[in-house]
Amino acid sequence: MARCWGLGVREFLASCARLLKRAKKPGKDEVWMLIRICALGVGVVGAVGFVIRILSLLLLPRG
């Protein structure tokens, strides 16, 4: 009986093992760059939300 949904469990586990053997831990510089990029993204999203909130308070009538 042929499997139509892709890899079997053994093939999947073998693929995961190959991936983990090839993977390496990121260096200190790479981790700090990732932290800075994530913080920048959070700051940008927060700033956009803040601007939208201020504009809605200024432009929409109070009821």
SVG drawing of the C-alpha trace seen along z (x, -y; Angstrom):
<svg xmlns="http://www.w3.org/2000/svg" viewBox="-22 -66 52 68">
<polyline fill="none" stroke="black" stroke-width="0.4" points="0.0,0.0 1.5,-3.3 1.5,-6.3 0.1,-9.4 0.8,-11.8 4.6,-11.9 7.4,-10.6 6.9,-7.7 7.8,-8.1 11.2,-6.5 12.1,-8.6 11.0,-11.7 13.1,-10.9 16.1,-10.2 15.6,-13.5 15.4,-15.3 18.6,-13.5 20.5,-14.6 19.3,-18.2 20.4,-18.2 23.9,-16.9 24.4,-19.7 23.0,-22.5 25.4,-24.6 24.8,-27.0 24.8,-30.7 27.7,-32.8 27.5,-35.7 27.5,-38.3 24.7,-36.5 22.6,-36.3 23.0,-40.0 22.1,-40.9 18.9,-38.8 18.0,-40.4 18.5,-43.9 16.4,-43.1 13.6,-41.7 13.7,-44.7 13.6,-47.1 10.6,-45.2 8.7,-45.4 9.5,-49.1 8.3,-49.8 5.0,-47.9 4.6,-49.7 5.2,-53.1 2.8,-52.5 0.1,-51.4 0.8,-54.5 0.5,-56.8 -2.8,-55.2 -4.1,-55.5 -3.2,-59.2 -4.7,-59.9 -7.9,-58.1 -8.2,-60.2 -7.6,-63.4 -9.8,-62.8 -12.8,-60.8 -15.6,-62.6 -16.0,-61.7 -19.4,-60.3"/>
</svg>
